[in-house]
Amino acid sequence: GIDYTGMMNSPQNPSGLTKEELLSLQNALDQAQTSLEERREAGELDFSKLLDSMKAQVPGIIKYADTAAANFENLVVLGIGGSALGPLAVQQALNHYYYNELPPEKRGYRPRLYVVDNIDPVRFKELLEMLDLRKTLFNVISKSGNTSETMAQFLIVRDNLRRVCGDTYGEHIVVTTDKEKGNLLPIALKEGFQRFVIPGGIGGRFSELTPVGLLAAAICGIDIAQLLEGALSMDRRIRETQGVLLNPAQLRAALAHHLWQKGKTISVFMPYADSLKTMADWYAQLWAESLGKRYDRQGREVHAGQTPVKALGVTDQHSQVQLYVEGPDDKVITFVTIGNFKESQVIPLDPELPEDIHFLGGRTLEELLFAEQKATEYALTLAGRQHQKIILSKLDAYNLGQLLLLLEWETAYMGELLNINAYDQPGVEEGKNGTYALMGRKGYDVRKREIEEYGKI
Ligand code: PA5
């Protein structure tokens, strides 16, 4: 559920929204719903459109995943951005927090998972030194099949594998990439790597519920059928429900849009669960890369987009919350809470200890965590700061699938309200092309000269 009372006008929150303000966007949202549905029919919005066909692929993915799990002790995902953050977020949300450190029987004999979403030479070298490559499977994920970081990682791994595993090195590589495009594909075909396809139209940050995320999740024993079921149920709900107060994606987008117009240029995503910490990274990319746009659809310069900030409750209560309560009034905060944690921890009561800490004894860590979250809400309300809450009854594959789709759809709606294209990333492409040029890729000489003349290096 969504609790948005912390954003509504009240005696404590005079700058909150009125119900009339919220309802005033209904026409725009109805138009957005029609236009999104039409574009979905026309082949766009693949994050929603592909869910059924992904469901059909589940048995094939699980079959491969079970074989991989039987043959390997480690799985390494090589990818970046949309090709890394989803797999990381889902793994952290649903598997044991210390999954990699568990003995194999406690992991269901599934491989450890490492997601290498950067090209830090120290981390990469130390990872390869630490792993027994003969027992390791590498999933190279790149939609474009061209990204410098992922291709560099792949080339290093391929070289190491050839040295260690000889002719069988190809059995240690599974490639997830486009069906037709990119440089990874011809290599995979020539060298006979197992291959999974990232469907054509989908953007990286919307691709978690394709083989990009489903494969690693299935190999690590996550119930991907339930993940997709949850996603499909939220997808249906959002597509079929009319009215801003009933449609959760419309509601979240309407709140965000109103507050953005009122100068809340920062959107803080603050789960109260360590297992959702990397979900905040995933959300940050989705929100930033989709909505941070210079031009609107008519080509006018708008510089749209809220800056996402990742925070973690309660950790950041002791770090950032001071700023949220008393600093510039430019933020809107989304808490994410879990109704029932899968584990409970009682705090012991010891009458011998000072009386001032007796109040903790006999209570649970969850109670303390909930109390802290509530108290933070209260402090923000007193300060007239805008906040809302997404409440998950429990954190399982089904509910996580729902959450992913909710956040994807609200991003789509926000794109409509901002009148921008939420599915491209020209700013990222600019950087990618600049890297090709500086690293001497063929065909990028003009760009290289431009950058050099500009004095950026
Ligand atoms: O969302 C996006 O499109 C990007 O973050 C990409 O996922 C990222 O740049 C990696 O691209 P690719 O999967 O093509 O290697």
Residues whose N, C-alpha, C, O or C-beta is under 5 A from the ligand:
A	BS01	PA5	I80 G81 G82 S83 I141 S142 K143 S144 G145 T147 T150 G203 G204 R205
